[in-house]
Amino acid sequence: MPQGAIATGSTERSRPAAKPARVPHVGSGRAQLSLVEHALCPLDPVASLRDHLVHGTTYGYRDRKGHLVMANVRVTCPSGLSAADEFTLWGLLALTFSQQEPSTEFHATPHYCLRQLGLIESNGSKGGRDYRLFRETVRRLSRVIYENTGFYDPIRGEHRDVAFGFLKYSLPIDADSSRTWRFVWDQQFFEFCQATGGGLWFDLDTYRRLDFASRRLFVLLQKVFYRSTVSPTFDVGRLCVDVLGFSRTVDMRNLKVKLARCIDRLATEGVVRLPTEATRPQELFVKQGVGKYRLALTRGPYFEGKRGKPAPLSAEESPLVDPLRSIGFDDVAIRRILREYRPHVVREWADITLAARERHGEEFFRKSPAAYFVDNVRHAAAGTRTAPDWWRELRREELRRQREADREHLADVAGTGGAESEEQAFRAYLEDEAREAFQQVAQRLTQDLIQHGKSREDAEESGKYMARLHFLNRFRREHPEPHRDGFERLDVSRLRNNFGQ
């Protein structure tokens, strides 16, 4: 292996030699395997929590022939990013995949998220500061663009050049609203995390107790020790800078001190095992030359036992419990509702009911919010009722306000006066506001083309292209304001190439 390279994986297909400890389904984190190979941002918050942050790093992996290849990573963070934000990213991923029917959309109240992640007490108390910090973290994560020239694609079983975001969000306009927040994961990122071999579960309680540098080492070792009792031989400099996120300006002597603290902390948790009780972490460093050191770590007792995938959240732990309680249901009724109806139906009509109460008041309901909800859910489950137009308009208004706020912020950051291309805005529209409707139209057009003799591949391509033309016109009707503000118009002839799958 060339000097300075870190390669913790081969082709990612090796059979596990050992299994990490079982983690509980409540209080778990879920990380994406390629993302734990490197730091997403500098460890120092002074350097990372700033506008215009572009974090670049590298890591090594072995290709199918055993050759070392270096992956180049670029993380663009218009609003900055901190190591603390990773806790929210991994936590929200875990909550999403713990649902009975995980999908790219995750709906929950902020109180539910903070309670499940252990950031507030479960006694119902509401901390304004916790909510504000959570909102700020979600906003930063939503603006990240991740690029990697050697990302392992667990779906195709190969390393590829990729670019994606993490998530988008939609929040109620009223900050005091009891309605759920809507998190929409980037489709490609979600698929990578969902695929077998694409993500790993870890104990969030252990993660929470660690300092930020030790957290990153802990998650990396969670991946490494899944396959082997001894880690690869790490280059200390690259491990400290590229994986843990310490500054490149720190000299080797101090990097060794910082890394030794992380190892000692993980040894206390049982994550790594030192050769003897008298061994100090500093004794693990093996000198390779002037300012060059290497070390290998041994799996500790923390990983003894069987590894189990966290079970889906129970009815009592569902993110739908909070909004149903706000409507007026007791726990017995909530369990019955969640047992009898599909989650997406309950979620949508709970939001409609709460939005109706906040927008129109109690006089909107003939009997009560609970009766209104039950009647509509029953008809919606039978396919005889759809969401009201006023609610769809409300959601569009919330999305519009969010886009305006994002555009103003990015304009301040970039100093461009708020100009962006219509192409960017249309992409966001297809990925968020019009996602479900677009998929339905594209599927219908595809089936029509197949019935008229086209091959499935050609039908899918043509169906999506025609659906995009339809939704581009719809986008321009519903969002005329961008064209008055100096947006660069989207060239229709580029639709097939720019929005192809």
ChimeraX attribute file (.defattr): number of C-alpha atoms within 10 A of each C-alpha:
attribute: neighborCount
match mode: 1-to-1
recipient: residues
	/A:1	11
	/A:2	7
	/A:3	9
	/A:4	17
	/A:5	21
	/A:6	26
	/A:7	19
	/A:8	19
	/A:9	19
	/A:10	16
	/A:11	15
	/A:12	22
	/A:13	12
	/A:14	9
	/A:15	9
	/A:16	11
	/A:17	10
	/A:18	18
	/A:19	19
	/A:20	24
	/A:21	19
	/A:22	18
	/A:23	19
	/A:24	17
	/A:25	21
	/A:26	21
	/A:27	21
	/A:28	25
	/A:29	28
	/A:30	24
	/A:31	23
	/A:32	21
	/A:33	22
	/A:34	22
	/A:35	17
	/A:36	21
	/A:37	27
	/A:38	25
	/A:39	28
	/A:40	30
	/A:41	30
	/A:42	25
	/A:43	23
	/A:44	14
	/A:45	14
	/A:46	9
	/A:47	15
	/A:48	21
	/A:49	20
	/A:50	16
	/A:51	18
	/A:52	15
	/A:53	19
	/A:54	19
	/A:55	19
	/A:56	18
	/A:57	19
	/A:58	21
	/A:59	23
	/A:60	23
	/A:61	24
	/A:62	18
	/A:63	16
	/A:64	13
	/A:65	8
	/A:66	10
	/A:67	12
	/A:68	17
	/A:69	14
	/A:70	16
	/A:71	18
	/A:72	16
	/A:73	24
	/A:74	18
	/A:75	22
	/A:76	22
	/A:77	25
	/A:78	22
	/A:79	22
	/A:80	22
	/A:81	30
	/A:82	23
	/A:83	23
	/A:84	15
	/A:85	19
	/A:86	20
	/A:87	21
	/A:88	19
	/A:89	18
	/A:90	21
	/A:91	22
	/A:92	23
	/A:93	25
	/A:94	24
	/A:95	26
	/A:96	25
	/A:97	22
	/A:98	22
	/A:99	19
	/A:100	15
	/A:101	11
	/A:102	15
	/A:103	15
	/A:104	17
	/A:105	18
	/A:106	22
	/A:107	22
	/A:108	21
	/A:109	20
	/A:110	22
	/A:111	24
	/A:112	23
	/A:113	20
	/A:114	21
	/A:115	18
	/A:116	20
	/A:117	24
	/A:118	16
	/A:119	15
	/A:120	18
	/A:121	14
	/A:122	13
	/A:123	7
	/A:124	10
	/A:125	10
	/A:126	15
	/A:127	13
	/A:128	9
	/A:129	9
	/A:130	15
	/A:131	16
	/A:132	11
	/A:133	12
	/A:134	19
	/A:135	13
	/A:136	14
	/A:137	21
	/A:138	18
	/A:139	17
	/A:140	19
	/A:141	24
	/A:142	22
	/A:143	20
	/A:144	23
	/A:145	17
	/A:146	19
	/A:147	18
	/A:148	22
	/A:149	16
	/A:150	22
	/A:151	20
	/A:152	25
	/A:153	21
	/A:154	21
	/A:155	14
	/A:156	9
	/A:157	12
	/A:158	15
	/A:159	20
	/A:160	14
	/A:161	14
	/A:162	16
	/A:163	16
	/A:164	15
	/A:165	20
	/A:166	19
	/A:167	23
	/A:168	20
	/A:169	19
	/A:170	21
	/A:171	20
	/A:172	19
	/A:173	14
	/A:174	10
	/A:175	8
	/A:176	8
	/A:177	14
	/A:178	19
	/A:179	26
	/A:180	25
	/A:181	18
	/A:182	17
	/A:183	21
	/A:184	20
	/A:185	24
	/A:186	18
	/A:187	16
	/A:188	15
	/A:189	19
	/A:190	23
	/A:191	17
	/A:192	19
	/A:193	22
	/A:194	20
	/A:195	13
	/A:196	11
	/A:197	17
	/A:198	20
	/A:199	19
	/A:200	21
	/A:201	26
	/A:202	27
	/A:203	19
	/A:204	23
	/A:205	16
	/A:206	15
	/A:207	19
	/A:208	16
	/A:209	12
	/A:210	16
	/A:211	13
	/A:212	21
	/A:213	20
	/A:214	21
	/A:215	23
	/A:216	25
	/A:217	22
	/A:218	23
	/A:219	22
	/A:220	21
	/A:221	23
	/A:222	23
	/A:223	25
	/A:224	22
	/A:225	24
	/A:226	20
	/A:227	19
	/A:228	17
	/A:229	17
	/A:230	16
	/A:231	19
	/A:232	18
	/A:233	16
	/A:234	20
	/A:235	21
	/A:236	25
	/A:237	24
	/A:238	22
	/A:239	24
	/A:240	24
	/A:241	21
	/A:242	23
	/A:243	26
	/A:244	27
	/A:245	23
	/A:246	22
	/A:247	15
	/A:248	14
	/A:249	8
	/A:250	12
	/A:251	11
	/A:252	17
	/A:253	9
	/A:254	10
	/A:255	20
	/A:256	18
	/A:257	12
	/A:258	15
	/A:259	22
	/A:260	18
	/A:261	16
	/A:262	23
	/A:263	23
	/A:264	19
	/A:265	19
	/A:266	21
	/A:267	19
	/A:268	13
	/A:269	16
	/A:270	16
	/A:271	24
	/A:272	25
	/A:273	21
	/A:274	19
	/A:275	13
	/A:276	7
	/A:277	7
	/A:278	7
	/A:279	11
	/A:280	13
	/A:281	21
	/A:282	15
	/A:283	11
	/A:284	17
	/A:285	17
	/A:286	15
	/A:287	12
	/A:288	11
	/A:289	8
	/A:290	7
	/A:291	11
	/A:292	15
	/A:293	18
	/A:294	19
	/A:295	18
	/A:296	14
	/A:297	22
	/A:298	18
	/A:299	24
	/A:300	20
	/A:301	15
	/A:302	17
	/A:303	20
	/A:304	15
	/A:305	12
	/A:306	12
	/A:307	16
	/A:308	14
	/A:309	15
	/A:310	19
	/A:311	13
	/A:312	18
	/A:313	17
	/A:314	15
	/A:315	18
	/A:316	13
	/A:317	15
	/A:318	19
	/A:319	26
	/A:320	23
	/A:321	22
	/A:322	21
	/A:323	22
	/A:324	26
	/A:325	15
	/A:326	16
	/A:327	21
	/A:328	14
	/A:329	18
	/A:330	12
	/A:331	14
	/A:332	8
	/A:333	13
	/A:334	19
	/A:335	16
	/A:336	11
	/A:337	18
	/A:338	20
	/A:339	11
	/A:340	12
	/A:341	15
	/A:342	14
	/A:343	17
	/A:344	14
	/A:345	15
	/A:346	24
	/A:347	23
	/A:348	16
	/A:349	20
	/A:350	28
	/A:351	22
	/A:352	22
	/A:353	26
	/A:354	22
	/A:355	20
	/A:356	18
	/A:357	17
	/A:358	16
	/A:359	12
	/A:360	11
	/A:361	11
	/A:362	13
	/A:363	11
	/A:364	15
	/A:365	16
	/A:366	9
	/A:367	10
	/A:368	14
	/A:369	21
	/A:370	17
	/A:371	16
	/A:372	18
	/A:373	20
	/A:374	16
	/A:375	11
	/A:376	21
	/A:377	24
	/A:378	16
	/A:379	12
	/A:380	18
	/A:381	15
	/A:382	9
	/A:383	9
	/A:384	10
	/A:385	13
	/A:386	13
	/A:387	12
	/A:388	9
	/A:389	9
	/A:390	12
	/A:391	16
	/A:392	13
	/A:393	11
	/A:394	16
	/A:395	18
	/A:396	17
	/A:397	14
	/A:398	17
	/A:399	20
	/A:400	15
	/A:401	15
	/A:402	17
	/A:403	15
	/A:404	13
	/A:405	12
	/A:406	16
	/A:407	16
	/A:408	17
	/A:409	16
	/A:410	21
	/A:411	15
	/A:412	13
	/A:413	16
	/A:414	14
	/A:415	11
	/A:416	11
	/A:417	14
	/A:418	18
	/A:419	17
	/A:420	18
	/A:421	14
	/A:422	20
	/A:423	20
	/A:424	12
	/A:425	17
	/A:426	20
	/A:427	14
	/A:428	15
	/A:429	17
	/A:430	19
	/A:431	17
	/A:432	19
	/A:433	17
	/A:434	17
	/A:435	12
	/A:436	11
	/A:437	13
	/A:438	18
	/A:439	14
	/A:440	12
	/A:441	17
	/A:442	22
	/A:443	17
	/A:444	15
	/A:445	20
	/A:446	25
	/A:447	15
	/A:448	14
	/A:449	18
	/A:450	16
	/A:451	12
	/A:452	10
	/A:453	9
	/A:454	15
	/A:455	12
	/A:456	15
	/A:457	11
	/A:458	12
	/A:459	22
	/A:460	21
	/A:461	16
	/A:462	18
	/A:463	22
	/A:464	24
	/A:465	19
	/A:466	18
	/A:467	21
	/A:468	23
	/A:469	14
	/A:470	14
	/A:471	19
	/A:472	21
	/A:473	11
	/A:474	12
	/A:475	19
	/A:476	14
	/A:477	10
	/A:478	10
	/A:479	15
	/A:480	10
	/A:481	11
	/A:482	16
	/A:483	13
	/A:484	7
	/A:485	12
	/A:486	14
	/A:487	17
	/A:488	14
	/A:489	12
	/A:490	15
	/A:491	10
	/A:492	12
	/A:493	8
	/A:494	11
	/A:495	17
	/A:496	16
	/A:497	9
	/A:498	12
	/A:499	14
	/A:500	11
	/A:501	8
